[in-house]
Amino acid sequence: MTVTGLESPAGTSPGGKAQFEVQAVLPLNATGIAAAADVLEAVGEDARAFWGRVLPEGMAVTVSEQFRHSGEEPHIPPKGLPSLKLPWKLPAPEIPHYLGWLNYWSDAAARAIGFPDPARDSELLSRARRTATGGWIVRLTDAPLDLDNPAHLNALLRAYERFPEIGGRTPSR
C-alpha cells in the first residue's frame, strides 16, 4: 500500500478553503479487496476526513468524464451516469464529490447527504457499518464496481439517484 498526501488549494476546494487530500493505493487483488473497507475506514478516521472512496482501476477516467466543465454544451457523461459539479463549485467540503465502490462518509458528510434514512436506505444499510466516530463505511456492491456489469452500474445509478447532494446535483445548490 502507498499513502500520499497533498494540499488542495483554496481555489480548487469547496467553500474556498484549502484542504489536505490523502490518497492510499492498494491492489484490488483478493488480499486488497478483503482489506479495502478496513483501510478506507482507518485512513478516513485517522485523517479526520469528511469523505473518501475506493475506486477500482479504470474508474477514475469515468468519474473525470462526469465532471461538467464550463463551456461544454451539452455534457453527456458515460454510461448514463449523472453530471457532477467541479469540486470547487460545491457549497461545502462535507459533500462528497462522487461515489466509489466503497465510501467513507464522516458523520458530517452523512448528515449533509441525508444518510441513513431507514425507509429508503435498507439496501445500502445491509452493506454498511458505523465507524467509531459516527461515520459510515458504505459498500455499493459486494465485489469491486465493474461498470460493464449491469447490476453494478444499476447499483451506482441508484445511489446517485438517492443522494443528489453528491456532486452538487441538487436544484437548490
OpenMM code with the backbone's topology and positions (N, CA, C; nanometers):
from openmm import Vec3, app, unit

residues = "MET THR VAL THR GLY LEU GLU SER PRO ALA GLY THR SER PRO GLY GLY LYS ALA GLN PHE GLU VAL GLN ALA VAL LEU PRO LEU ASN ALA THR GLY ILE ALA ALA ALA ALA ASP VAL LEU GLU ALA VAL GLY GLU ASP ALA ARG ALA PHE TRP GLY ARG VAL LEU PRO GLU GLY MET ALA VAL THR VAL SER GLU GLN PHE ARG HIS SER GLY GLU GLU PRO HIS ILE PRO PRO LYS GLY LEU PRO SER LEU LYS LEU PRO TRP LYS LEU PRO ALA PRO GLU ILE PRO HIS TYR LEU GLY TRP LEU ASN TYR TRP SER ASP ALA ALA ALA ARG ALA ILE GLY PHE PRO ASP PRO ALA ARG ASP SER GLU LEU LEU SER ARG ALA ARG ARG THR ALA THR GLY GLY TRP ILE VAL ARG LEU THR ASP ALA PRO LEU ASP LEU ASP ASN PRO ALA HIS LEU ASN ALA LEU LEU ARG ALA TYR GLU ARG PHE PRO GLU ILE GLY GLY ARG THR PRO SER ARG".split()
positions = [
    Vec3(0.0847, -0.1172, 0.0000),
    Vec3(0.0000, 0.0000, 0.0000),
    Vec3(0.0891, 0.1233, 0.0000),
    Vec3(0.0466, 0.2250, -0.0743),
    Vec3(0.1172, 0.3520, -0.0805),
    Vec3(0.0227, 0.4609, -0.0321),
    Vec3(0.0692, 0.5441, 0.0597),
    Vec3(-0.0102, 0.6555, 0.1113),
    Vec3(0.0624, 0.7846, 0.0782),
    Vec3(-0.0110, 0.8790, 0.0185),
    Vec3(0.0444, 1.0101, -0.0129),
    Vec3(-0.0553, 1.1167, 0.0303),
    Vec3(-0.0078, 1.2371, 0.0422),
    Vec3(-0.0946, 1.3488, 0.0772),
    Vec3(-0.0537, 1.4728, 0.0015),
    Vec3(-0.1512, 1.5578, -0.0256),
    Vec3(-0.1231, 1.6829, -0.0941),
    Vec3(-0.2292, 1.7838, -0.0568),
    Vec3(-0.1903, 1.9098, -0.0644),
    Vec3(-0.2853, 2.0159, -0.0338),
    Vec3(-0.3655, 2.0496, -0.1585),
    Vec3(-0.4968, 2.0587, -0.1402),
    Vec3(-0.5831, 2.1115, -0.2455),
    Vec3(-0.5987, 2.2602, -0.2151),
    Vec3(-0.5493, 2.3481, -0.3016),
    Vec3(-0.5555, 2.4916, -0.2745),
    Vec3(-0.6987, 2.5415, -0.2606),
    Vec3(-0.7132, 2.6541, -0.1950),
    Vec3(-0.8453, 2.7126, -0.1704),
    Vec3(-0.9255, 2.7283, -0.2992),
    Vec3(-0.8597, 2.7657, -0.4077),
    Vec3(-0.9299, 2.7889, -0.5333),
    Vec3(-0.9889, 2.6649, -0.5969),
    Vec3(-0.9453, 2.5467, -0.5540),
    Vec3(-0.9991, 2.4223, -0.6103),
    Vec3(-1.0714, 2.3390, -0.5051),
    Vec3(-1.1057, 2.4020, -0.3928),
    Vec3(-1.1715, 2.3301, -0.2828),
    Vec3(-1.3081, 2.3893, -0.2536),
    Vec3(-1.4037, 2.3047, -0.2131),
    Vec3(-1.5355, 2.3552, -0.1774),
    Vec3(-1.5267, 2.4604, -0.0665),
    Vec3(-1.6072, 2.5639, -0.0781),
    Vec3(-1.6095, 2.6682, 0.0230),
    Vec3(-1.4892, 2.7603, 0.0171),
    Vec3(-1.4000, 2.7408, -0.0808),
    Vec3(-1.2851, 2.8276, -0.0953),
    Vec3(-1.1823, 2.8162, 0.0156),
    Vec3(-1.1776, 2.7016, 0.0842),
    Vec3(-1.0811, 2.6802, 0.1910),
    Vec3(-0.9897, 2.5646, 0.1528),
    Vec3(-0.8601, 2.5856, 0.1671),
    Vec3(-0.7638, 2.4810, 0.1342),
    Vec3(-0.7921, 2.3558, 0.2170),
    Vec3(-0.7666, 2.2411, 0.1578),
    Vec3(-0.7858, 2.1135, 0.2261),
    Vec3(-0.6659, 2.0247, 0.1991),
    Vec3(-0.6504, 1.9245, 0.2846),
    Vec3(-0.5438, 1.8270, 0.2663),
    Vec3(-0.6080, 1.6989, 0.2174),
    Vec3(-0.5594, 1.6464, 0.1068),
    Vec3(-0.6141, 1.5250, 0.0476),
    Vec3(-0.5167, 1.4102, 0.0708),
    Vec3(-0.5690, 1.3005, 0.1218),
    Vec3(-0.4891, 1.1811, 0.1465),
    Vec3(-0.5302, 1.0753, 0.0451),
    Vec3(-0.4319, 1.0138, -0.0189),
    Vec3(-0.4594, 0.9069, -0.1144),
    Vec3(-0.3860, 0.7815, -0.0687),
    Vec3(-0.4575, 0.6725, -0.0648),
    Vec3(-0.3969, 0.5423, -0.0342),
    Vec3(-0.4235, 0.4512, -0.1532),
    Vec3(-0.3211, 0.3857, -0.1992),
    Vec3(-0.3335, 0.2961, -0.3141),
    Vec3(-0.3019, 0.1552, -0.2672),
    Vec3(-0.3954, 0.0650, -0.2906),
    Vec3(-0.3707, -0.0749, -0.2583),
    Vec3(-0.4202, -0.1592, -0.3738),
    Vec3(-0.3568, -0.2720, -0.3965),
    Vec3(-0.4001, -0.3563, -0.5085),
    Vec3(-0.5364, -0.4168, -0.4788),
    Vec3(-0.6213, -0.4231, -0.5799),
    Vec3(-0.7520, -0.4855, -0.5595),
    Vec3(-0.7469, -0.6320, -0.6027),
    Vec3(-0.6453, -0.7019, -0.5500),
    Vec3(-0.6414, -0.8476, -0.5615),
    Vec3(-0.7207, -0.9022, -0.4425),
    Vec3(-0.7235, -1.0316, -0.4233),
    Vec3(-0.8048, -1.0906, -0.3156),
    Vec3(-0.7698, -1.0318, -0.1791),
    Vec3(-0.6410, -1.0130, -0.1518),
    Vec3(-0.5984, -0.9576, -0.0229),
    Vec3(-0.6419, -0.8121, -0.0090),
    Vec3(-0.6210, -0.7327, -0.1145),
    Vec3(-0.6598, -0.5921, -0.1119),
    Vec3(-0.8091, -0.5728, -0.0990),
    Vec3(-0.8864, -0.6540, -0.1700),
    Vec3(-1.0328, -0.6452, -0.1620),
    Vec3(-1.0791, -0.6761, -0.0201),
    Vec3(-1.0185, -0.7772, 0.0410),
    Vec3(-1.0567, -0.8145, 0.1772),
    Vec3(-1.0238, -0.7040, 0.2775),
    Vec3(-0.9171, -0.6281, 0.2515),
    Vec3(-0.8735, -0.5249, 0.3456),
    Vec3(-0.9274, -0.3859, 0.3130),
    Vec3(-0.9855, -0.3662, 0.1957),
    Vec3(-1.0197, -0.2327, 0.1468),
    Vec3(-1.1082, -0.1534, 0.2420),
    Vec3(-1.2134, -0.2126, 0.2945),
    Vec3(-1.3039, -0.1387, 0.3838),
    Vec3(-1.2323, -0.0964, 0.5115),
    Vec3(-1.1503, -0.1850, 0.5677),
    Vec3(-1.0768, -0.1511, 0.6896),
    Vec3(-0.9736, -0.0419, 0.6633),
    Vec3(-0.9056, -0.0485, 0.5484),
    Vec3(-0.8078, 0.0540, 0.5137),
    Vec3(-0.8779, 0.1881, 0.4939),
    Vec3(-0.9889, 0.1889, 0.4209),
    Vec3(-1.0637, 0.3123, 0.3985),
    Vec3(-1.1084, 0.3719, 0.5314),
    Vec3(-1.1606, 0.2887, 0.6178),
    Vec3(-1.2050, 0.3378, 0.7488),
    Vec3(-1.0879, 0.3956, 0.8283),
    Vec3(-0.9757, 0.3240, 0.8335),
    Vec3(-0.8600, 0.3711, 0.9103),
    Vec3(-0.8080, 0.5044, 0.8568),
    Vec3(-0.7943, 0.5154, 0.7246),
    Vec3(-0.7459, 0.6410, 0.6659),
    Vec3(-0.8469, 0.7524, 0.6914),
    Vec3(-0.9751, 0.7255, 0.6672),
    Vec3(-1.0785, 0.8270, 0.6883),
    Vec3(-1.0855, 0.8751, 0.8321),
    Vec3(-1.0855, 0.7822, 0.9249),
    Vec3(-1.0957, 0.8180, 1.0657),
    Vec3(-0.9692, 0.8885, 1.1150),
    Vec3(-0.8520, 0.8325, 1.0818),
    Vec3(-0.7270, 0.8896, 1.1312),
    Vec3(-0.6977, 1.0265, 1.0706),
    Vec3(-0.7389, 1.0478, 0.9469),
    Vec3(-0.7171, 1.1770, 0.8817),
    Vec3(-0.8277, 1.2773, 0.9154),
    Vec3(-0.9282, 1.2329, 0.9888),
    Vec3(-1.0451, 1.3166, 1.0206),
    Vec3(-1.1066, 1.3704, 0.8911),
    Vec3(-1.1195, 1.2800, 0.7949),
    Vec3(-1.1699, 1.3152, 0.6628),
    Vec3(-1.3193, 1.3428, 0.6663),
    Vec3(-1.3651, 1.4215, 0.5720),
    Vec3(-1.5086, 1.4396, 0.5526),
    Vec3(-1.5653, 1.3186, 0.4801),
    Vec3(-1.4941, 1.2737, 0.3777),
    Vec3(-1.5416, 1.1608, 0.2979),
    Vec3(-1.4237, 1.0984, 0.2244),
    Vec3(-1.4455, 0.9775, 0.1756),
    Vec3(-1.3437, 0.9083, 0.0986),
    Vec3(-1.4096, 0.7979, 0.0189),
    Vec3(-1.3327, 0.7351, -0.0700),
    Vec3(-1.3885, 0.6292, -0.1527),
    Vec3(-1.2788, 0.5390, -0.2029),
    Vec3(-1.3185, 0.4197, -0.2432),
    Vec3(-1.2295, 0.3258, -0.3108),
    Vec3(-1.2843, 0.3086, -0.4514),
    Vec3(-1.1982, 0.3344, -0.5481),
    Vec3(-1.2340, 0.3172, -0.6889),
    Vec3(-1.1519, 0.2040, -0.7474),
    Vec3(-1.2146, 0.1103, -0.8152),
    Vec3(-1.1384, 0.0085, -0.8874),
    Vec3(-1.0604, 0.0733, -1.0014),
    Vec3(-0.9556, 0.0066, -1.0453),
    Vec3(-0.8723, 0.0568, -1.1545),
    Vec3(-0.9592, 0.0852, -1.2771),
    Vec3(-0.9324, 0.1974, -1.3405),
    Vec3(-1.0049, 0.2350, -1.4605),
    Vec3(-1.1260, 0.3231, -1.4359),
    Vec3(-1.1776, 0.3259, -1.3140),
    Vec3(-1.2965, 0.4067, -1.2871),
    Vec3(-1.2674, 0.5555, -1.2787),
    Vec3(-1.1443, 0.5939, -1.2502),
    Vec3(-1.1119, 0.7363, -1.2380),
    Vec3(-1.1389, 0.8103, -1.3691),
    Vec3(-1.1154, 0.7457, -1.4809),
    Vec3(-1.1415, 0.8084, -1.6107),
    Vec3(-1.2916, 0.8335, -1.6258),
    Vec3(-1.3728, 0.7350, -1.5909),
    Vec3(-1.5186, 0.7515, -1.5994),
    Vec3(-1.5646, 0.8645, -1.5092),
    Vec3(-1.5134, 0.8697, -1.3859),
    Vec3(-1.5503, 0.9770, -1.2934),
    Vec3(-1.5100, 1.1122, -1.3520),
    Vec3(-1.3899, 1.1225, -1.4073),
    Vec3(-1.3450, 1.2511, -1.4626),
    Vec3(-1.4372, 1.2972, -1.5753),
    Vec3(-1.4936, 1.2032, -1.6488),
    Vec3(-1.5858, 1.2383, -1.7575),
    Vec3(-1.7234, 1.2792, -1.7066),
    Vec3(-1.7501, 1.2566, -1.5774),
    Vec3(-1.8767, 1.3014, -1.5196),
    Vec3(-1.8748, 1.4497, -1.4849),
    Vec3(-1.7557, 1.5075, -1.4623),
    Vec3(-1.7482, 1.6472, -1.4217),
    Vec3(-1.7806, 1.7391, -1.5379),
    Vec3(-1.8707, 1.8313, -1.5107),
    Vec3(-1.9136, 1.9269, -1.6128),
    Vec3(-1.8231, 2.0487, -1.6059),
    Vec3(-1.7541, 2.0757, -1.7153),
    Vec3(-1.6672, 2.1934, -1.7250),
    Vec3(-1.7422, 2.3020, -1.7994),
    Vec3(-1.7200, 2.4278, -1.7627),
    Vec3(-1.7903, 2.5370, -1.8304),
    Vec3(-1.7628, 2.5330, -1.9798),
    Vec3(-1.8624, 2.5722, -2.0517),
    Vec3(-1.8477, 2.5793, -2.1958),
    Vec3(-1.8787, 2.4505, -2.2684),
    Vec3(-1.8949, 2.3413, -2.1955),
    Vec3(-1.9308, 2.2154, -2.2610),
    Vec3(-2.0817, 2.2116, -2.2805),
    Vec3(-2.1251, 2.2122, -2.4014),
    Vec3(-2.2684, 2.2045, -2.4292),
    Vec3(-2.2922, 2.1019, -2.5374),
    Vec3(-2.3772, 2.0078, -2.5223),
    Vec3(-2.4265, 1.9567, -2.3950),
    Vec3(-2.3235, 1.8627, -2.3316),
    Vec3(-2.3392, 1.8374, -2.2047),
    Vec3(-2.2488, 1.7466, -2.1335),
    Vec3(-2.3214, 1.6144, -2.1106),
    Vec3(-2.2708, 1.5095, -2.1704),
    Vec3(-2.3323, 1.3771, -2.1561),
    Vec3(-2.2270, 1.2822, -2.1012),
    Vec3(-2.2329, 1.2531, -1.9699),
    Vec3(-2.1361, 1.1610, -1.9107),
    Vec3(-2.1567, 1.0183, -1.9625),
    Vec3(-2.0570, 0.9340, -1.9453),
    Vec3(-2.0666, 0.7962, -1.9939),
    Vec3(-2.1657, 0.7123, -1.9142),
    Vec3(-2.2182, 0.6103, -1.9800),
    Vec3(-2.2985, 0.5039, -1.9183),
    Vec3(-2.4235, 0.5528, -1.8452),
    Vec3(-2.4739, 0.6702, -1.8822),
    Vec3(-2.5945, 0.7221, -1.8189),
    Vec3(-2.5723, 0.7789, -1.6803),
    Vec3(-2.4465, 0.7937, -1.6397),
    Vec3(-2.4154, 0.8494, -1.5081),
    Vec3(-2.4462, 0.9983, -1.5063),
    Vec3(-2.4689, 1.0554, -1.3883),
    Vec3(-2.5039, 1.1976, -1.3824),
    Vec3(-2.3836, 1.2890, -1.4010),
    Vec3(-2.4114, 1.4103, -1.4460),
    Vec3(-2.3095, 1.5158, -1.4497),
    Vec3(-2.2846, 1.5619, -1.3072),
    Vec3(-2.1606, 1.5913, -1.2772),
    Vec3(-2.1216, 1.6364, -1.1444),
    Vec3(-2.0591, 1.7739, -1.1549),
    Vec3(-2.0824, 1.8566, -1.0515),
    Vec3(-2.0162, 1.9864, -1.0474),
    Vec3(-1.8694, 1.9666, -1.0105),
    Vec3(-1.7868, 2.0562, -1.0564),
    Vec3(-1.6466, 2.0538, -1.0182),
    Vec3(-1.6357, 2.0773, -0.8673),
    Vec3(-1.5378, 2.0174, -0.8012),
    Vec3(-1.5289, 2.0256, -0.6553),
    Vec3(-1.5366, 2.1667, -0.5986),
    Vec3(-1.4723, 2.2641, -0.6611),
    Vec3(-1.4733, 2.3999, -0.6070),
    Vec3(-1.6074, 2.4693, -0.6239),
    Vec3(-1.7003, 2.4066, -0.6970),
    Vec3(-1.8344, 2.4635, -0.7131),
    Vec3(-1.9321, 2.4078, -0.6096),
    Vec3(-1.8868, 2.3133, -0.5269),
    Vec3(-1.9723, 2.2566, -0.4232),
    Vec3(-1.9797, 2.3535, -0.3058),
    Vec3(-2.0941, 2.3573, -0.2359),
    Vec3(-2.1111, 2.4556, -0.1298),
    Vec3(-2.0359, 2.4247, 0.0001),
    Vec3(-1.9978, 2.2988, 0.0221),
    Vec3(-1.9346, 2.2637, 0.1496),
    Vec3(-1.8429, 2.1436, 0.1325),
    Vec3(-1.7346, 2.1364, 0.2085),
    Vec3(-1.6416, 2.0246, 0.1955),
    Vec3(-1.6990, 1.8910, 0.2420),
    Vec3(-1.8044, 1.8933, 0.3197),
    Vec3(-1.8661, 1.7687, 0.3670),
    Vec3(-1.9357, 1.6916, 0.2567),
    Vec3(-1.9667, 1.7560, 0.1471),
    Vec3(-2.0408, 1.6912, 0.0389),
    Vec3(-1.9429, 1.6148, -0.0504),
    Vec3(-1.9603, 1.4826, -0.0592),
    Vec3(-1.8707, 1.4051, -0.1463),
    Vec3(-1.8783, 1.4530, -0.2904),
    Vec3(-1.7638, 1.4495, -0.3568),
    Vec3(-1.7585, 1.4923, -0.4973),
    Vec3(-1.8206, 1.3873, -0.5883),
    Vec3(-1.8079, 1.2590, -0.5510),
    Vec3(-1.8612, 1.1493, -0.6317),
    Vec3(-1.8622, 1.0230, -0.5478),
    Vec3(-1.9212, 0.9171, -0.6034),
    Vec3(-1.9316, 0.7884, -0.5355),
    Vec3(-1.8238, 0.6918, -0.5816),
    Vec3(-1.7903, 0.5994, -0.4943),
    Vec3(-1.6988, 0.4917, -0.5272),
    Vec3(-1.7632, 0.3577, -0.4974),
    Vec3(-1.6853, 0.2521, -0.5137),
    Vec3(-1.7331, 0.1182, -0.4777),
    Vec3(-1.7548, 0.1121, -0.3271),
    Vec3(-1.6533, 0.1528, -0.2518),
    Vec3(-1.6631, 0.1673, -0.1065),
    Vec3(-1.6595, 0.3159, -0.0764),
    Vec3(-1.7422, 0.3585, 0.0183),
    Vec3(-1.7500, 0.5002, 0.0516),
    Vec3(-1.7342, 0.5188, 0.2008),
    Vec3(-1.6517, 0.6143, 0.2389),
    Vec3(-1.6404, 0.6575, 0.3782),
    Vec3(-1.7090, 0.7922, 0.3873),
    Vec3(-1.8094, 0.7998, 0.4729),
    Vec3(-1.8773, 0.9263, 0.4987),
    Vec3(-1.8654, 0.9556, 0.6469),
    Vec3(-1.8013, 1.0674, 0.6800),
    Vec3(-1.7956, 1.1099, 0.8192),
    Vec3(-1.9382, 1.1368, 0.8658),
    Vec3(-1.9554, 1.1564, 0.9956),
    Vec3(-2.0875, 1.1903, 1.0476),
    Vec3(-2.1393, 1.3174, 0.9794),
    Vec3(-2.0507, 1.4171, 0.9607),
    Vec3(-2.0914, 1.5427, 0.8956),
    Vec3(-2.1327, 1.5189, 0.7505),
    Vec3(-2.0571, 1.4359, 0.6783),
    Vec3(-2.0906, 1.4064, 0.5390),
    Vec3(-2.2227, 1.3303, 0.5305),
    Vec3(-2.2411, 1.2315, 0.6180),
    Vec3(-2.3654, 1.1538, 0.6178),
    Vec3(-2.4853, 1.2461, 0.6425),
    Vec3(-2.4721, 1.3376, 0.7385),
    Vec3(-2.5817, 1.4326, 0.7641),
    Vec3(-2.6058, 1.5216, 0.6423),
    Vec3(-2.4984, 1.5660, 0.5754),
    Vec3(-2.5117, 1.6552, 0.4597),
    Vec3(-2.5855, 1.5897, 0.3434),
    Vec3(-2.5726, 1.4576, 0.3299),
    Vec3(-2.6407, 1.3892, 0.2198),
    Vec3(-2.7672, 1.3156, 0.2637),
    Vec3(-2.7982, 1.3189, 0.3934),
    Vec3(-2.9219, 1.2577, 0.4424),
    Vec3(-2.9155, 1.1077, 0.4632),
    Vec3(-2.7976, 1.0575, 0.5015),
    Vec3(-2.7811, 0.9147, 0.5270),
    Vec3(-2.7603, 0.8916, 0.6753),
    Vec3(-2.8205, 0.7905, 0.7331),
    Vec3(-2.9134, 0.6952, 0.6730),
    Vec3(-3.0585, 0.7358, 0.6946),
    Vec3(-3.1411, 0.6959, 0.6031),
    Vec3(-3.2859, 0.7068, 0.6151),
    Vec3(-3.3361, 0.5629, 0.6101),
    Vec3(-3.3746, 0.5065, 0.7253),
    Vec3(-3.4123, 0.3651, 0.7288),
    Vec3(-3.5191, 0.3269, 0.6251),
    Vec3(-3.6082, 0.4190, 0.5928),
    Vec3(-3.7137, 0.3881, 0.4964),
    Vec3(-3.6602, 0.3765, 0.3538),
    Vec3(-3.5524, 0.4489, 0.3211),
    Vec3(-3.5010, 0.4491, 0.1842),
    Vec3(-3.3674, 0.3776, 0.1673),
    Vec3(-3.2993, 0.3490, 0.2762),
    Vec3(-3.1619, 0.3006, 0.2659),
    Vec3(-3.1408, 0.1573, 0.3130),
    Vec3(-3.2466, 0.0773, 0.3161),
    Vec3(-3.2302, -0.0593, 0.3678),
    Vec3(-3.1274, -0.1386, 0.2884),
    Vec3(-3.1263, -0.1252, 0.1555),
    Vec3(-3.0291, -0.1981, 0.0748),
    Vec3(-2.8863, -0.1544, 0.1075),
    Vec3(-2.8642, -0.0230, 0.1149),
    Vec3(-2.7307, 0.0269, 0.1481),
    Vec3(-2.6918, -0.0093, 0.2912),
    Vec3(-2.7859, -0.0007, 0.3829),
    Vec3(-2.7562, -0.0331, 0.5227),
    Vec3(-2.7175, -0.1793, 0.5400),
    Vec3(-2.7660, -0.2663, 0.4514),
    Vec3(-2.7295, -0.4080, 0.4617),
    Vec3(-2.5819, -0.4293, 0.4277),
    Vec3(-2.5188, -0.3318, 0.3618),
    Vec3(-2.3771, -0.3397, 0.3270),
    Vec3(-2.2992, -0.2232, 0.3871),
    Vec3(-2.3480, -0.1695, 0.4989),
    Vec3(-2.2836, -0.0547, 0.5633),
    Vec3(-2.2508, -0.0881, 0.7080),
    Vec3(-2.1559, -0.0127, 0.7606),
    Vec3(-2.1263, -0.0245, 0.9036),
    Vec3(-2.0879, 0.1123, 0.9574),
    Vec3(-2.1160, 0.1310, 1.0835),
    Vec3(-2.0857, 0.2571, 1.1530),
    Vec3(-1.9403, 0.2559, 1.1975),
    Vec3(-1.8763, 0.3711, 1.1956),
    Vec3(-1.7382, 0.3820, 1.2425),
    Vec3(-1.7365, 0.4310, 1.3867),
    Vec3(-1.6212, 0.4259, 1.4483),
    Vec3(-1.6081, 0.4658, 1.5889),
    Vec3(-1.6437, 0.6125, 1.6113),
    Vec3(-1.6245, 0.6977, 1.5105),
    Vec3(-1.6536, 0.8407, 1.5268),
    Vec3(-1.7926, 0.8794, 1.4760),
    Vec3(-1.8740, 0.7803, 1.4415),
    Vec3(-2.0095, 0.8093, 1.3958),
    Vec3(-2.0241, 0.8213, 1.2461),
    Vec3(-1.9173, 0.7949, 1.1727),
    Vec3(-1.9254, 0.7952, 1.0269),
    Vec3(-1.9748, 0.6609, 0.9763),
    Vec3(-1.9630, 0.6415, 0.8472),
    Vec3(-2.0126, 0.5185, 0.7839),
    Vec3(-1.9156, 0.4689, 0.6782),
    Vec3(-1.9074, 0.3378, 0.6657),
    Vec3(-1.8457, 0.2710, 0.5516),
    Vec3(-1.9618, 0.2086, 0.4752),
    Vec3(-1.9792, 0.2487, 0.3501),
    Vec3(-2.0927, 0.2031, 0.2695),
    Vec3(-2.0387, 0.1380, 0.1423),
    Vec3(-2.0740, 0.0121, 0.1236),
    Vec3(-2.0309, -0.0671, 0.0081),
    Vec3(-2.1482, -0.0725, -0.0896),
    Vec3(-2.1272, -0.0263, -0.2139),
    Vec3(-2.2360, -0.0279, -0.3121),
    Vec3(-2.2639, -0.1668, -0.3671),
    Vec3(-2.1593, -0.2456, -0.3872),
    Vec3(-2.1738, -0.3812, -0.4397),
    Vec3(-2.0791, -0.4723, -0.3631),
    Vec3(-2.1062, -0.6010, -0.3644),
    Vec3(-2.0197, -0.6932, -0.2908),
    Vec3(-1.8792, -0.6985, -0.3500),
    Vec3(-1.8684, -0.7036, -0.4813),
    Vec3(-1.7388, -0.7063, -0.5498),
    Vec3(-1.7073, -0.5648, -0.5983),
    Vec3(-1.5807, -0.5332, -0.6249),
    Vec3(-1.5471, -0.4007, -0.6776),
    Vec3(-1.6315, -0.3657, -0.7999),
    Vec3(-1.6709, -0.2402, -0.8077),
    Vec3(-1.7552, -0.1939, -0.9181),
    Vec3(-1.6942, -0.2278, -1.0535),
    Vec3(-1.7790, -0.2814, -1.1376),
    Vec3(-1.7450, -0.3100, -1.2768),
    Vec3(-1.8596, -0.2510, -1.3573),
    Vec3(-1.8356, -0.1371, -1.4209),
    Vec3(-1.9443, -0.0671, -1.4902),
    Vec3(-1.9913, -0.1369, -1.6153),
    Vec3(-1.9251, -0.2458, -1.6553),
    Vec3(-1.9750, -0.3284, -1.7647),
    Vec3(-2.0709, -0.4358, -1.7135),
    Vec3(-2.0835, -0.4469, -1.5823),
    Vec3(-2.1787, -0.5388, -1.5195),
    Vec3(-2.3067, -0.4594, -1.4933),
    Vec3(-2.4178, -0.4931, -1.5595),
    Vec3(-2.5414, -0.4158, -1.5439),
    Vec3(-2.5878, -0.4026, -1.3986),
    Vec3(-2.5690, -0.5043, -1.3178),
    Vec3(-2.6107, -0.4961, -1.1765),
    Vec3(-2.5271, -0.3918, -1.1023),
    Vec3(-2.3990, -0.3849, -1.1322),
    Vec3(-2.3117, -0.2868, -1.0672),
    Vec3(-2.3455, -0.1452, -1.1132),
    Vec3(-2.3638, -0.1275, -1.2434),
    Vec3(-2.3997, 0.0036, -1.2955),
    Vec3(-2.5314, 0.0494, -1.2356),
    Vec3(-2.6294, -0.0405, -1.2259),
    Vec3(-2.7587, -0.0049, -1.1656),
    Vec3(-2.7437, 0.0335, -1.0195),
    Vec3(-2.6574, -0.0353, -0.9440),
    Vec3(-2.6351, -0.0006, -0.8033),
    Vec3(-2.5766, 0.1405, -0.7918),
    Vec3(-2.4828, 0.1737, -0.8787),
    Vec3(-2.4230, 0.3067, -0.8772),
    Vec3(-2.5259, 0.4131, -0.9159),
    Vec3(-2.6036, 0.3857, -1.0190),
    Vec3(-2.7071, 0.4811, -1.0613),
    Vec3(-2.8112, 0.5024, -0.9514),
    Vec3(-2.8520, 0.3950, -0.8829),
    Vec3(-2.9487, 0.4075, -0.7721),
    Vec3(-2.8912, 0.4930, -0.6593),
    Vec3(-2.7636, 0.4748, -0.6292),
    Vec3(-2.7011, 0.5536, -0.5224),
    Vec3(-2.6945, 0.7015, -0.5614),
    Vec3(-2.6592, 0.7308, -0.6864),
    Vec3(-2.6594, 0.8712, -0.7299),
    Vec3(-2.8008, 0.9292, -0.7242),
    Vec3(-2.8996, 0.8501, -0.7628),
    Vec3(-3.0380, 0.8985, -0.7567),
    Vec3(-3.0796, 0.9257, -0.6122),
    Vec3(-3.0388, 0.8389, -0.5216),
    Vec3(-3.0745, 0.8529, -0.3804),
    Vec3(-3.0080, 0.9751, -0.3171),
    Vec3(-2.8870, 1.0084, -0.3591),
    Vec3(-2.8118, 1.1167, -0.2965),
    Vec3(-2.7777, 1.2271, -0.3981),
    Vec3(-2.8759, 1.3104, -0.4351),
    Vec3(-2.8489, 1.4158, -0.5336),
    Vec3(-2.7512, 1.5221, -0.4826),
    Vec3(-2.7288, 1.5267, -0.3521),
    Vec3(-2.6319, 1.6224, -0.2984),
    Vec3(-2.4903, 1.5883, -0.3466),
    Vec3(-2.4625, 1.4585, -0.3633),
    Vec3(-2.3290, 1.4165, -0.4046),
    Vec3(-2.3007, 1.4725, -0.5439),
    Vec3(-2.1909, 1.5436, -0.5538),
    Vec3(-2.1554, 1.6054, -0.6806),
    Vec3(-2.2295, 1.7344, -0.7073),
    Vec3(-2.3045, 1.7849, -0.6068),
    Vec3(-2.3719, 1.9135, -0.6212),
    Vec3(-2.4854, 1.9143, -0.7204),
    Vec3(-2.5657, 1.8069, -0.7209),
    Vec3(-2.6700, 1.7966, -0.8213),
    Vec3(-2.8078, 1.8382, -0.7726),
    Vec3(-2.8192, 1.8877, -0.6495),
    Vec3(-2.9497, 1.9308, -0.6007),
    Vec3(-2.9864, 2.0638, -0.6666),
    Vec3(-3.1124, 2.0836, -0.6999),
    Vec3(-3.1539, 2.2064, -0.7687),
    Vec3(-3.1205, 2.3335, -0.6904),
    Vec3(-3.1257, 2.3279, -0.5572),
    Vec3(-3.1019, 2.4481, -0.4779),
    Vec3(-2.9541, 2.4820, -0.4672),
    Vec3(-2.8679, 2.3960, -0.5148),
    Vec3(-2.7234, 2.4199, -0.4998),
    Vec3(-2.6711, 2.4730, -0.6295),
] * unit.nanometer
topology = app.Topology()
chain = topology.addChain("A")
for resn in residues:
    res = topology.addResidue(resn, chain)
    for name in ("N", "CA", "C"):
        topology.addAtom(name, app.Element.getBySymbol(name[0]), res)
